[in-house]
Amino acid sequence: MQNKELIKEVKNRVCTLMLNRPGKRNSLSPQLLNQLTTTLDELAKEDEVRAVVIRGSGDKAFCAGYDLNQLPTGDVDDDNSEGINPFEIAMDKVLRFPYPVLAMMNGYAFGGGCDLAVSCDIRIGADDIRIGMVPAKLGVVYSATGLKRFIRIVGQGRTRELFFTGRHFFAPFLKEIGFLNYMLPKKELESFTYAMAEEIANNSPLSLKGTKKVLGMIDDAVQLSEAELKEAEDIAAQSFLSEDLKEGQAAFFEKRQPEFKGR
């Protein structure tokens, strides 16, 4: 079990899902995303777990984002005829899991790692964490569904700031803007998180499932039209075919400033 990229442990109706790629700072590979999707499907079907805690292995990184070595470029997603990539499927599974999901942010989070956190219902972070949304530094246009996940947590204004600047933001600011529900000293993070998870798990499953379902329906009430969503998807897809993305990736690995050309 310990060699898996996702480690599952269940205790007191609380399931811990640990991202287990310490050598890659718990970055998200397609394999890890598929494991997350499958595991959440299994937990939902079994209907025994009442709360889920997602965390990263070690004490440095919650999740460094999508593994850039496995970022799709060139032809768009040959693995999925509907164009839905493993990342979007996994985020949707987290968002729509029947019971509350808590992100225990035991370390930094970037890119897709931030998205994973905002897909959770509650975010609890150590006071030394930092996050950053870096698509603008890579030459990528983020998906409409991904942007919507951020807007529902921090609003339009802060979402624009996060994505336009690509800066690193630290825990006190994240607590101030509502990204973090709670900010704690690292030594208190685990005990606080699991106390809350067990408190949730002891509540009425009917109420938990019903409330989360209704909240999801409220979120879904604001939707792009089919034409708008198609246009947004096309814009994002084209960015994955761009010269700028190749330059952004090269600059990241070479630890230099990218020279974007806007094409």
PERA-V349190 format. One record per backbone hydrogen bond with DSSP energy under -1.0 kcal/mol. NH is the residue of the N-H (numbers start at 1). CO is the residue of the C=O. If there is no record, write none. Layout:
NH	CO
NH	CO
//
This chain:
4	1
7	18
9	16
11	14
14	11
15	51
16	9
17	53
18	7
19	55
20	5
24	21
25	22
26	21
27	24
28	65
33	29
34	30
35	31
36	32
37	33
38	34
39	35
40	36
41	37
42	38
43	39
44	40
45	41
46	42
47	43
50	13
51	13
52	100
53	15
54	102
55	17
57	19
62	108
63	108
64	25
67	28
70	67
71	68
74	240
83	80
89	85
90	86
91	87
92	88
93	89
94	90
95	91
96	92
102	52
103	122
104	54
105	103
105	124
106	104
108	60
109	130
110	63
111	132
113	110
114	111
115	111
116	112
117	113
118	114
119	115
120	117
121	101
122	101
124	103
125	182
126	105
127	184
129	126
131	169
132	109
137	134
138	135
139	135
140	135
147	143
148	144
149	145
150	146
151	147
152	148
153	150
154	150
155	151
159	155
160	156
161	157
162	158
163	159
164	160
165	161
166	162
169	131
171	129
174	170
175	171
176	172
177	173
179	174
180	174
181	123
182	123
184	125
188	185
192	188
193	189
194	190
195	191
196	192
197	193
198	194
199	195
200	196
201	197
202	198
203	200
208	204
209	205
210	206
211	207
212	208
213	209
214	210
215	211
216	212
217	213
218	214
219	215
220	216
222	219
229	225
230	226
231	227
232	228
233	229
234	230
235	231
236	232
237	233
238	234
239	235
241	238
246	242
247	243
248	244
249	245
250	246
251	247
252	248
253	249
254	250
256	251
//
